[in-house]
Amino acid sequence: MIESIQVIGFLFLLEQNHYARNLISSLVSLPDAFIDAVANQTLVCLSLLFYKDYYSSMFVGANNNNNNYDQSLIPLIIRVTGGRLSLNVINQNRKSLLDGLTIILNDVCDPAFEDLCARAERYNKEKILALEREKAIENLKKIRRFGEVIEEIVMQEVEENEQPLYARMVLKMCYVSKMEQIVRRRSRNKFTINGKHVWARKYVRKNLTSSASPHISKSLS
């Protein structure tokens, strides 16, 4: 969320500093794929803005021909600004741009996105984890204290070269009686874990008969 806000703030900065007129209103009318590409290239600009040594490390051995780097790294930024912004321009005006971005983030973006940030934080705290067999997460072994109701998430133990196929969720004792409300058996939802997305559902034993009363395992797959 913070990274997205910084991207929007930087685009506002370009518009405010006359690098690109009506940039925001123009972008929102374009396809999502184009907007995503602009956002990714904006992250390159932000890296250059935030990290003082980024520019010198980027152009080692470039023989002062920075145009090739501009066209390969930020071609859409060059396009939407009509060539008025380049990596070299960002580097030369780093302090003023950084000061301007800070003001926009504090005075415009933070108040505008305060509600969204709060909702995103609540969403991440309340979501429950389960791993689909076809959507197993590499290197995710154990997550503790995931939200207010979860005691821990324990991944399946596997060999070093294998991926876990399911996870076991342990609720805090006071929430065990609410298992059915917290994790619905047939629901499939998209969850976010440490920035990674997974599709999740609750594990149900396959040998259940239609006449038997459903027993819901507390293991997740």
Steps between C-alpha positions, in 0.01 A plus 500: 500500500779745593680432173180565302447829682857605421443423132184712493679777688784502248256523209328792673843659540571471127169668425552771760851578377380521138685194375169363376175695474180324611700183559266339753181561304669371185625182666165397647352483151769261376503117518599339830804337341636840399438643847676202659800551273516870588481411870787252467715757323409756765654264757831532313473877533419469869799274559721763340333769710523319833846345468781743434746240369249335268584728207876446508462123533248496215726674252831331570663456160223682318747737328271794582241372254201511732236521228521127440433439868203736497346323204559154644397574861235773485377530138139570601603767750700663221193475279241643741730788596588580139868435574511766773585246769793262491710310752765769471244775568381314809858464623583867441182621671490231764466723805226725364304203365537311826384803699203546268407132523516510880259795508255327265511175698438679829246760386314320221551125494496417871163669566353368174599138561471487879172308488628253240814430702293435812272261313797317347654456843177356640467271197847355550435439869168326452582269209556131560761288326457172321703372209362348183691198370565674168585832661757396762733778608870438471706563812200587719563284808332652799309815589431587861247741640311546173225734606294501815351149483791294370756351734725368223520359148711186463610387156516135397844355567667406171843421365726790407429472126122465540221752543244483782150416379296602800515693824352436843328790669493522878238731650527662838303295751233764548417491126492121441122490540470753215697292249203467264451877493866579446572245225207390287537156348418581136634852476791575269655841550807691405728573794818701548790360701813711528414662169437168320156400373349156546163340440375331813231254605427283799597134491213248513563128518411331170360184665201684644169350387202709409302348786764562759500818696789713373810501717723792417869444556705782638770424247512724196606417149 
